Amino acid sequence: MMLVDRQPDLQVVAEGETGPDAVARFLEARPDLGVIDLLLPGLDGAAVAEATRALAAIKRGIVAAS
């Protein structure tokens, strides 16, 4: 079960398979909160978090998970 599935006030709006894909999905969806896998292929979760912050793709915060 995903972390988000346990929270009734949260909703998944996009998912990415790779780091670059995740950045693109964040830019499209502009979510309030992002959950990022630290072990994404192509661009790790830390780099995805940095990129999304620099591009203002997430409104409030980032949660890193592995």
C-alpha positions as CSV (number, residue, x, y, z in Angstrom):
1,M,0.0,0.0,0.0
2,M,1.3,3.4,-0.9
3,L,1.7,6.2,1.7
4,V,-0.8,8.3,-0.2
5,D,-3.4,5.5,-0.1
6,R,-3.6,5.8,3.7
7,Q,-4.5,9.5,3.6
8,P,-8.1,10.2,2.7
9,D,-7.3,13.9,1.9
10,L,-4.5,13.1,-0.6
11,Q,-4.9,12.1,-4.2
12,V,-2.4,10.8,-6.8
13,V,-2.5,13.2,-9.8
14,A,0.6,11.9,-11.7
15,E,3.3,9.2,-11.7
16,G,6.6,8.9,-13.4
17,E,8.8,5.9,-14.2
18,T,12.1,7.7,-14.4
19,G,13.6,10.8,-12.9
20,P,13.2,12.9,-16.1
21,D,9.6,11.6,-16.4
22,A,8.9,12.5,-12.8
23,V,10.1,16.1,-13.4
24,A,7.9,16.4,-16.5
25,R,4.9,15.0,-14.6
26,F,5.5,17.5,-11.8
27,L,5.5,20.4,-14.3
28,E,2.3,19.2,-15.9
29,A,0.4,18.5,-12.6
30,R,1.8,21.3,-10.4
31,P,0.8,19.3,-7.2
32,D,0.7,20.7,-3.7
33,L,2.9,17.9,-2.4
34,G,5.3,15.6,-4.2
35,V,6.4,12.1,-3.2
36,I,9.6,11.1,-4.9
37,D,11.4,7.7,-4.9
38,L,15.1,8.3,-4.1
39,L,16.1,5.5,-6.4
40,L,14.6,6.6,-9.7
41,P,16.5,5.6,-12.8
42,G,17.9,8.3,-15.1
43,L,17.9,11.0,-12.4
44,D,17.8,10.2,-8.7
45,G,15.2,11.4,-6.3
46,A,17.4,14.1,-4.8
47,A,18.1,15.6,-8.3
48,V,14.3,15.4,-9.1
49,A,13.6,17.3,-5.9
50,E,16.2,19.9,-6.7
51,A,14.8,20.3,-10.3
52,T,11.2,20.6,-9.2
53,R,12.1,23.2,-6.5
54,A,14.1,25.2,-9.1
55,L,11.2,25.1,-11.6
56,A,8.6,25.8,-8.9
57,A,6.7,22.7,-10.0
58,I,5.5,21.8,-6.5
59,K,3.5,24.3,-4.4
60,R,4.2,23.3,-0.9
61,G,6.7,20.5,-0.2
62,I,8.5,17.3,-1.2
63,V,8.5,14.0,0.6
64,A,11.4,11.6,-0.5
65,A,10.8,7.9,-0.1
66,S,12.6,4.8,-1.1
